[in-house]
Amino acid sequence: MTRDRNQKRFPVRHVDIREDAGQRIDNFLKRELKKVPKSRVYRMLRRGEVRVNGGRVKPTYRLRAGDSVRIPPVFIDDTASMASLPDTLLTRIERAISYEDDEIMVLDKPAGIAVHGGSGVSFGVIEVLRRLRPTESLELAHRLDRDTSGCLMIAKSRGVLLELHQALRDRLVRKRYAVLVFGTWPKRLRTIRLPLHRYVVASGERRVRVASVGKPSRTDVQIVTQGARATWINAHLHTGRTHQIRVHTFASGHGVVGDDKYGLPDNRELAERLEIRRLCLHAEQIILPFRHTTLRFECPIPEEFLSSWEALEADS
């Protein structure tokens, strides 16, 4: 059987586990085989093509220090990687880099751009960055919703990635989000503690709801300014659940302005009438300890966020 000239063959590899101890084997393989479709990765595991210490493992297996992982030979269709990304997107992401040194990069991620490809999205921020910096090792340190703007950290080595992940797990990273919510936020409501549960609707879309079976979640809220139609708040995350701020505020009776996933119909109609085109949720600040110092990153409030607030104020 002949192979397409755009396909490249990568030979079998054996990897000894050290720094990756504790990581699930499926996530480890996705990182090692970035250009291989996820369906192919799971097929490798089901068929036993991937071996750990000579034996089969399930996708949920967590690697241990000293494990020897056999990664089978794979053919990768290089057509997708050769396809050019829009020049406007490349320029936009390059201009969004707000800080960079030898270890960390921080982007002021624009709203409307996913952080990575998948689930119907061909490419995201990390794929664009890898195209811009093909010789560098770049990994997402955390994630933001597609429609959320603001501070996004990128690790420039595996070691830095592990340090950032440990700081996140130890809850040493402080994150502040600027948020516009509909209505008058109660002054006494300063902390939201509601368990959050992820689920998938019939269309395949991922959603989150408050449920007793969910994971413990906490959001602290500080009022910045109060308007007639909406409240500008700062939200401080103590846990990093999917859609946490959006669901916590909505469950508290004050959905995020511009949220078409969890917002009330009346609020969506008001946002549409005022021509508010974005989710008014912005990752404004990240503070974290890193190698005997404290890093502080800030991304200014976007113009369209400010315009949304002004439109709400003018309508009142």
Secondary structure, DSSP 8 states (H G I E B T S, - for coil): ----TTEEEE--EEEE-STTTTSBHHHHHHHHTTTS-HHHHHHHHHHT-SEETTB---TT-B--TT-EEEE--EEEE-HHHHS---HHHHHHHHHTEEEE-SSEEEEEE-TT--SS-BTTBS--HHHHHHHH-TTS--EESS---TT-EEEEEEESSHHHHHHHHHHHHTT--EEEEEEEEES---TT--EEE--EEEEE-TTS-EEEEE-TTSB--EEEEEEEEE-SSEEEEEEEESS--TTHHHHHHHHTT--BTT-TTTS-HHHHHHHHHTT--S--EEEEEEEEE-SSSEEEEE----HHHHHHHHHHHHH-
